[in-house]
Amino acid sequence: MPAKINPFATFLIIGPTCFFLGILFILLPYDYHVLWTTPADREPYFQLQEAHLRFLHASPPLISRILHIAIGTGLLGFVFKLYKPSEANLLFDGASLVLYMCGITVYLANIVKGLRVVTAGIYGAVELVQGEGIAGVGGVGIGGEVGTGGRTGQTPEESEIIGREDSLRVLAASNTILALVLIGVLVLQAGQWYAQKKEEAEIEEMNQRDEVKRLQQGKKKA
């Protein structure tokens, strides 16, 4: 008989994954005009995205704790399913766990850092100007001083640093990548369920054939 899928552990994986996809769907109206279309005047959409991201980053600590609990719940589901795994578990749940960890990496490396950058309003290189203020490339520092990034004769490394619009596009692209990764988790979990049902149906069909053969042999002997 094929190894049974733990339905509770599967729920612990699918529930948080769908929850995260819902959050990303809410962010889509803000990302759409920044990443996917080129309206004549994009500045209002950049401002809308910035305002929304600052609002998200300023959310009460309870919101981030709920998000992190949901992330941990998904990991707990993988622990349950990969404890004493079968071959099917290693294939489907192992690949799902890899995608899930990729999603966590994108969240920590791109989205969390991006939210901090947008909230601070400092894009590009961040430098201390004579110990008085922090300045971005070609911008005015928090301390009121003009950043050295605005000087002429920049090095090639400085000229390649991304600015405000590109930073916001990176955030929008990170949301898209995260959505694709999470959809991949759902596809793998659905594939595991389908593979198990298909295997059970084939085993049942084989058992029925064996039973028919036994009955036919019994009639011949009689």
VENGILIN-V455949 format. One record per residue. N is the residue number from 0. SS is DSSP state (H for helix, E for strand, - for the rest). PHI is phi in whole degrees, -180 to 180 (none if undefined). NEAR is the number of other ideal C-beta (glycine too) atoms within 8 Angstrom. Layout:
# VENGILIN-V455949
n=N ss=SS phi=PHI near=NEAR
n=N ss=SS phi=PHI near=NEAR
This chain:
# VENGILIN-V455949
n=0 ss=- phi=none near=3
n=1 ss=- phi=-69 near=9
n=2 ss=- phi=-66 near=7
n=3 ss=- phi=-74 near=5
n=4 ss=- phi=-82 near=10
n=5 ss=- phi=-73 near=8
n=6 ss=H phi=-67 near=6
n=7 ss=H phi=-67 near=7
n=8 ss=H phi=-64 near=12
n=9 ss=H phi=-63 near=13
n=10 ss=H phi=-63 near=9
n=11 ss=H phi=-65 near=13
n=12 ss=H phi=-88 near=16
n=13 ss=H phi=-69 near=10
n=14 ss=H phi=-58 near=10
n=15 ss=H phi=-61 near=13
n=16 ss=H phi=-62 near=13
n=17 ss=H phi=-66 near=9
n=18 ss=H phi=-61 near=9
n=19 ss=H phi=-66 near=12
n=20 ss=H phi=-64 near=11
n=21 ss=H phi=-63 near=8
n=22 ss=H phi=-62 near=8
n=23 ss=H phi=-66 near=12
n=24 ss=H phi=-65 near=7
n=25 ss=H phi=-65 near=7
n=26 ss=H phi=-78 near=10
n=27 ss=H phi=-59 near=9
n=28 ss=H phi=-60 near=6
n=29 ss=H phi=-80 near=13
n=30 ss=H phi=-83 near=14
n=31 ss=H phi=-61 near=9
n=32 ss=H phi=-77 near=10
n=33 ss=H phi=-86 near=13
n=34 ss=H phi=-110 near=9
n=35 ss=H phi=-101 near=6
n=36 ss=- phi=-128 near=5
n=37 ss=- phi=-128 near=3
n=38 ss=- phi=-66 near=7
n=39 ss=- phi=-59 near=2
n=40 ss=- phi=-119 near=5
n=41 ss=- phi=-89 near=10
n=42 ss=H phi=-58 near=6
n=43 ss=H phi=-60 near=7
n=44 ss=H phi=-74 near=11
n=45 ss=H phi=-64 near=12
n=46 ss=H phi=-66 near=8
n=47 ss=H phi=-62 near=9
n=48 ss=H phi=-64 near=14
n=49 ss=H phi=-60 near=10
n=50 ss=H phi=-62 near=8
n=51 ss=H phi=-67 near=10
n=52 ss=H phi=-67 near=14
n=53 ss=H phi=-64 near=10
n=54 ss=H phi=-64 near=8
n=55 ss=H phi=-63 near=8
n=56 ss=H phi=-68 near=10
n=57 ss=- phi=-91 near=6
n=58 ss=- phi=-62 near=7
n=59 ss=- phi=-60 near=4
n=60 ss=H phi=-56 near=5
n=61 ss=H phi=-59 near=6
n=62 ss=H phi=-64 near=8
n=63 ss=H phi=-66 near=8
n=64 ss=H phi=-66 near=8
n=65 ss=H phi=-62 near=8
n=66 ss=H phi=-62 near=8
n=67 ss=H phi=-70 near=8
n=68 ss=H phi=-64 near=8
n=69 ss=H phi=-63 near=11
n=70 ss=H phi=-62 near=11
n=71 ss=H phi=-64 near=8
n=72 ss=H phi=-63 near=11
n=73 ss=H phi=-62 near=14
n=74 ss=H phi=-63 near=9
n=75 ss=H phi=-63 near=9
n=76 ss=H phi=-61 near=14
n=77 ss=H phi=-66 near=14
n=78 ss=H phi=-61 near=8
n=79 ss=H phi=-62 near=11
n=80 ss=H phi=-76 near=14
n=81 ss=- phi=-96 near=11
n=82 ss=- phi=-78 near=6
n=83 ss=- phi=51 near=2
n=84 ss=- phi=-76 near=10
n=85 ss=- phi=-91 near=7
n=86 ss=H phi=-64 near=6
n=87 ss=H phi=-67 near=11
n=88 ss=H phi=-62 near=12
n=89 ss=H phi=-63 near=9
n=90 ss=H phi=-74 near=9
n=91 ss=H phi=-80 near=12
n=92 ss=H phi=-72 near=14
n=93 ss=H phi=-63 near=11
n=94 ss=H phi=-66 near=9
n=95 ss=H phi=-63 near=14
n=96 ss=H phi=-65 near=10
n=97 ss=H phi=-61 near=8
n=98 ss=H phi=-64 near=13
n=99 ss=H phi=-62 near=15
n=100 ss=H phi=-68 near=8
n=101 ss=H phi=-62 near=9
n=102 ss=H phi=-63 near=13
n=103 ss=H phi=-63 near=9
n=104 ss=H phi=-64 near=8
n=105 ss=H phi=-61 near=13
n=106 ss=H phi=-62 near=11
n=107 ss=H phi=-75 near=9
n=108 ss=H phi=-80 near=7
n=109 ss=H phi=-107 near=11
n=110 ss=H phi=-74 near=12
n=111 ss=H phi=-63 near=9
n=112 ss=H phi=-63 near=9
n=113 ss=H phi=-63 near=13
n=114 ss=H phi=-62 near=12
n=115 ss=H phi=-66 near=9
n=116 ss=H phi=-64 near=10
n=117 ss=H phi=-64 near=14
n=118 ss=H phi=-63 near=10
n=119 ss=H phi=-73 near=6
n=120 ss=- phi=73 near=5
n=121 ss=- phi=-115 near=11
n=122 ss=- phi=-113 near=11
n=123 ss=- phi=80 near=13
n=124 ss=- phi=-71 near=9
n=125 ss=- phi=-112 near=7
n=126 ss=E phi=-130 near=9
n=127 ss=E phi=-90 near=7
n=128 ss=E phi=-101 near=14
n=129 ss=- phi=51 near=5
n=130 ss=- phi=69 near=4
n=131 ss=- phi=-104 near=9
n=132 ss=E phi=-161 near=10
n=133 ss=E phi=-103 near=11
n=134 ss=E phi=-132 near=16
n=135 ss=- phi=-98 near=13
n=136 ss=- phi=-65 near=12
n=137 ss=- phi=65 near=8
n=138 ss=- phi=-119 near=13
n=139 ss=E phi=-101 near=7
n=140 ss=- phi=-74 near=14
n=141 ss=- phi=-62 near=7
n=142 ss=- phi=-79 near=8
n=143 ss=- phi=95 near=7
n=144 ss=- phi=-95 near=11
n=145 ss=E phi=-78 near=9
n=146 ss=- phi=-70 near=15
n=147 ss=H phi=-69 near=8
n=148 ss=H phi=-65 near=15
n=149 ss=H phi=-87 near=8
n=150 ss=- phi=-74 near=6
n=151 ss=- phi=-80 near=3
n=152 ss=- phi=72 near=3
n=153 ss=- phi=-67 near=8
n=154 ss=- phi=-73 near=5
n=155 ss=H phi=-58 near=6
n=156 ss=H phi=-63 near=6
n=157 ss=H phi=-69 near=10
n=158 ss=H phi=-71 near=7
n=159 ss=- phi=-90 near=6
n=160 ss=- phi=-68 near=10
n=161 ss=- phi=-74 near=8
n=162 ss=- phi=-104 near=10
n=163 ss=H phi=-65 near=7
n=164 ss=H phi=-64 near=8
n=165 ss=H phi=-67 near=8
n=166 ss=H phi=-63 near=14
n=167 ss=H phi=-69 near=13
n=168 ss=H phi=-66 near=10
n=169 ss=H phi=-62 near=11
n=170 ss=H phi=-63 near=16
n=171 ss=H phi=-64 near=13
n=172 ss=H phi=-66 near=9
n=173 ss=H phi=-63 near=12
n=174 ss=H phi=-62 near=13
n=175 ss=H phi=-66 near=10
n=176 ss=H phi=-60 near=9
n=177 ss=H phi=-63 near=14
n=178 ss=H phi=-64 near=10
n=179 ss=H phi=-64 near=8
n=180 ss=H phi=-63 near=13
n=181 ss=H phi=-68 near=14
n=182 ss=H phi=-62 near=9
n=183 ss=H phi=-61 near=10
n=184 ss=H phi=-61 near=14
n=185 ss=H phi=-64 near=11
n=186 ss=H phi=-63 near=8
n=187 ss=H phi=-67 near=13
n=188 ss=H phi=-67 near=13
n=189 ss=H phi=-66 near=8
n=190 ss=H phi=-64 near=9
n=191 ss=H phi=-64 near=13
n=192 ss=H phi=-63 near=10
n=193 ss=H phi=-65 near=8
n=194 ss=H phi=-63 near=10
n=195 ss=H phi=-67 near=12
n=196 ss=H phi=-62 near=8
n=197 ss=H phi=-64 near=8
n=198 ss=H phi=-65 near=9
n=199 ss=H phi=-62 near=9
n=200 ss=H phi=-65 near=8
n=201 ss=H phi=-66 near=8
n=202 ss=H phi=-65 near=10
n=203 ss=H phi=-63 near=8
n=204 ss=H phi=-65 near=8
n=205 ss=H phi=-65 near=8
n=206 ss=H phi=-63 near=8
n=207 ss=H phi=-64 near=8
n=208 ss=H phi=-63 near=8
n=209 ss=H phi=-62 near=8
n=210 ss=H phi=-66 near=8
n=211 ss=H phi=-63 near=8
n=212 ss=H phi=-63 near=8
n=213 ss=H phi=-62 near=8
n=214 ss=H phi=-63 near=8
n=215 ss=H phi=-65 near=8
n=216 ss=H phi=-66 near=8
n=217 ss=H phi=-64 near=8
n=218 ss=H phi=-67 near=7
n=219 ss=H phi=-65 near=6
n=220 ss=H phi=-67 near=5
n=221 ss=- phi=-70 near=4
